[in-house]
Amino acid sequence: MMKGIGVKMLKRFYPKRTAESTYVIDYKKLYQEGYRGIIFDIDNTLVRHDEDATDRAIELFKHIKEIGFKSCLISNNDEERVKRFNKDIKTNYIFDAHKPSRKNYIKATKIMGTTIDTTIFIGDQLFTDIYGANRTGMMSYLVKPISPKEEIQIVFKRRLEKIVLYFYHRDMNKRRSNIVLIGFMGCGKSSVGKALAKQLGYNFIDTDMMIEKKVGSSISQIFETKGEEYFRDMESRILKGILSTINGAVISTGGGLPMRSKNREALKRIGKVVYLKGSKELLVQRLSKDTTRPLLKGEDISKRVDVLLKERSHIYEELAHRIINIDGKSISEIVDEITKR
């Protein structure tokens, strides 16, 4: 089996998510996560090779349109093939797309009026569909091919795909050993994280501390001198590094880090996500004397916490594999609850 650089090279082909079929994906949930555009491959993703649009495909596009999605077809086939499929679908399309070139993935977002961060690509081939989406920085969804009957050149690629997918599933299983703590500021992610890491014999990682070390300034100073957007970009870069290098760790995250959809995707891939949920009253009590939080400076803390909790709570809950209510519990009790199953 491959080691070192060989496996690292294969990771460029890893999908962000997988599904048994295009038709079992929960599109309403994707919309709730903030996605607004979907790019589809055609052959063996939506229909059998060279097949016209089926009733199921037509209903799918009606369904996603009703939800609010824009859509676009991208195919390496010629215009006749794509136009024939699209006759009853009636969506945007790009033919002769030269996947995995980034050019037409980007063009599709412009056609739909979406951004790379709010667009999903769904396809059945790693080396064209998924690799192209990954190169573009887009969320990629690998689905199983509808039919085993394929052109000879694709049959050969499928054999190579099996090698990549072996390492993909192996790495995904390894990453589940990480524990990621999310939650509102003041919920105790750092304190709980350190105690949890000590109990499990894991490394402890704090994303805010990593950013401070990398920039050479405190979080408060970064907000004042470089702005919140710069800080959020740094969070995304730090996550990318963790995703490719860290296993067997407890990772404490900043309260606003999960707000970006691409960060949520990274957190899910990094490990088991645990939400430390505190009541507004508890959080206000803890934060009332804390002068280091840039998002609370010059604000009525109670009102500001209320506003931010309304923006963030549902995202924390949707992202988490487990939710731990922290009110009235000591650090050791919270750690015990996380580790008991």
Beta strands, then each sheet from edge to edge (+ up, - down):
strand 1: 17-19
strand 2: 37-40
strand 3: 70-74
strand 4: 92-94
strand 5: 119-123
strand 6: 139-143
strand 7: 179-182
strand 8: 203-206
strand 9: 249-252
strand 10: 272-277
strand 11: 322-325
sheet 1: 1+ 6+ 5+ 2+ 3+ 4+
sheet 2: 8+ 9+ 7+ 10+ 11+
end
